[in-house]
Amino acid sequence: MYPQYACPFMKIRTIFLVILLFASICLVAQEQQPVQHKVRWMETLYSIARKYKVHPRDIAVLNNLRTGEISRGQILLIPLPEARVTELEEVPLQDTLPVEVDPEIAYQRKSPCRDYIRSSDWEPVVSVILPFP
């Protein structure tokens, strides 16, 4: 009825391979499913995106939201943050150019408080408006 194995290690190896195959299928299936989120009162697309650490645009694209408006009770699919692939372009150091800085220009800086008037030099004008009886 069951195939006879040539040695006892073949049976153990077959069982191990079946378990390994089942575990890998389960892990792959879990990675591909986005998270479902039910919108609650006062939640926005931005607050949901911050909660799941994804960009609001990714949620809008996955759920076909054109205006970004969501309503309470709506079920949104949230993409996994690992699924988002961003490519960074590396710039070699040889392609950058050195910039020569003139020391006189580097230290000429306008003070943000150049029009500041000290309180000892300024006398405020106070007016009091009283109602007539």
FITOR-230371 format. One record per residue (C-alpha): residue number from 1; residue in one letter; chain; x, y, z. Coordinates in steps of 0.02 Angstrom, whole numbers, plus 50000, padded with zeros to 5 digits. Layout:
N
- NUM/a/A/X/Y/Z
...
END
This chain:
133
- 1/m/A/50000/50000/50000
- 2/y/A/50134/50127/50050
- 3/p/A/50298/50125/49956
- 4/q/A/50437/50037/50045
- 5/y/A/50588/50146/50077
- 6/a/A/50762/50077/50049
- 7/c/A/50825/50148/50213
- 8/p/A/50740/50231/50363
- 9/f/A/50823/50398/50323
- 10/m/A/50729/50410/50158
- 11/k/A/50563/50414/50251
- 12/i/A/50624/50551/50369
- 13/r/A/50696/50650/50224
- 14/t/A/50532/50638/50126
- 15/i/A/50430/50696/50276
- 16/f/A/50552/50839/50305
- 17/l/A/50541/50895/50124
- 18/v/A/50350/50892/50127
- 19/i/A/50347/50997/50286
- 20/l/A/50474/51118/50212
- 21/l/A/50373/51135/50052
- 22/f/A/50212/51167/50150
- 23/a/A/50297/51299/50259
- 24/s/A/50371/51390/50110
- 25/i/A/50202/51395/50021
- 26/c/A/50121/51467/50178
- 27/l/A/50254/51602/50195
- 28/v/A/50240/51653/50013
- 29/a/A/50051/51662/50026
- 30/q/A/50063/51774/50181
- 31/e/A/50182/51897/50098
- 32/q/A/50070/51929/49949
- 33/q/A/49911/51975/50044
- 34/p/A/49888/52159/50086
- 35/v/A/49818/52208/50255
- 36/q/A/49634/52255/50267
- 37/h/A/49588/52408/50369
- 38/k/A/49414/52466/50415
- 39/v/A/49405/52656/50419
- 40/r/A/49350/52726/50587
- 41/w/A/49279/52894/50637
- 42/m/A/49396/53042/50606
- 43/e/A/49527/52940/50514
- 44/t/A/49606/53011/50359
- 45/l/A/49706/52931/50221
- 46/y/A/49861/53015/50292
- 47/s/A/49833/52952/50470
- 48/i/A/49805/52774/50408
- 49/a/A/49962/52784/50302
- 50/r/A/50063/52843/50453
- 51/k/A/49994/52701/50558
- 52/y/A/50052/52569/50433
- 53/k/A/50211/52665/50382
- 54/v/A/50168/52676/50197
- 55/h/A/50139/52823/50080
- 56/p/A/49957/52883/50062
- 57/r/A/49977/52876/49873
- 58/d/A/50013/52688/49883
- 59/i/A/49850/52660/49977
- 60/a/A/49753/52768/49854
- 61/v/A/49824/52675/49703
- 62/l/A/49789/52503/49777
- 63/n/A/49608/52550/49818
- 64/n/A/49572/52651/49659
- 65/l/A/49540/52811/49757
- 66/r/A/49543/52957/49635
- 67/t/A/49508/53099/49756
- 68/g/A/49581/53025/49915
- 69/e/A/49415/53040/50006
- 70/i/A/49370/52896/50120
- 71/s/A/49216/52863/50226
- 72/r/A/49187/52781/50393
- 73/g/A/49162/52593/50379
- 74/q/A/49253/52580/50213
- 75/i/A/49374/52433/50196
- 76/l/A/49544/52485/50129
- 77/l/A/49683/52372/50070
- 78/i/A/49849/52426/50142
- 79/p/A/50007/52377/50047
- 80/l/A/50148/52302/50146
- 81/p/A/50294/52420/50176
- 82/e/A/50417/52286/50116
- 83/a/A/50325/52273/49950
- 84/r/A/50367/52452/49907
- 85/v/A/50529/52455/49811
- 86/t/A/50628/52614/49798
- 87/e/A/50782/52623/49694
- 88/l/A/50919/52737/49752
- 89/e/A/51039/52802/49625
- 90/e/A/51217/52808/49686
- 91/v/A/51322/52952/49625
- 92/p/A/51506/52912/49616
- 93/l/A/51622/53035/49699
- 94/q/A/51711/53067/49534
- 95/d/A/51555/53144/49458
- 96/t/A/51539/53279/49590
- 97/l/A/51626/53444/49566
- 98/p/A/51714/53537/49706
- 99/v/A/51645/53710/49744
- 100/e/A/51763/53852/49782
- 101/v/A/51695/53963/49919
- 102/d/A/51752/54142/49943
- 103/p/A/51781/54166/50131
- 104/e/A/51718/54346/50127
- 105/i/A/51552/54297/50051
- 106/a/A/51532/54145/50163
- 107/y/A/51528/54250/50321
- 108/q/A/51421/54393/50257
- 109/r/A/51253/54352/50328
- 110/k/A/51106/54465/50356
- 111/s/A/51045/54468/50532
- 112/p/A/50861/54419/50546
- 113/c/A/50842/54549/50684
- 114/r/A/50923/54697/50597
- 115/d/A/50765/54802/50618
- 116/y/A/50748/54757/50800
- 117/i/A/50712/54901/50918
- 118/r/A/50767/54879/51097
- 119/s/A/50633/54908/51227
- 120/s/A/50737/55041/51314
- 121/d/A/50738/55147/51155
- 122/w/A/50553/55133/51121
- 123/e/A/50411/55215/51215
- 124/p/A/50243/55135/51183
- 125/v/A/50090/55241/51148
- 126/v/A/49944/55189/51254
- 127/s/A/49766/55239/51220
- 128/v/A/49618/55205/51331
- 129/i/A/49443/55207/51260
- 130/l/A/49309/55237/51389
- 131/p/A/49124/55223/51352
- 132/f/A/49017/55378/51376
- 133/p/A/48867/55361/51493
END
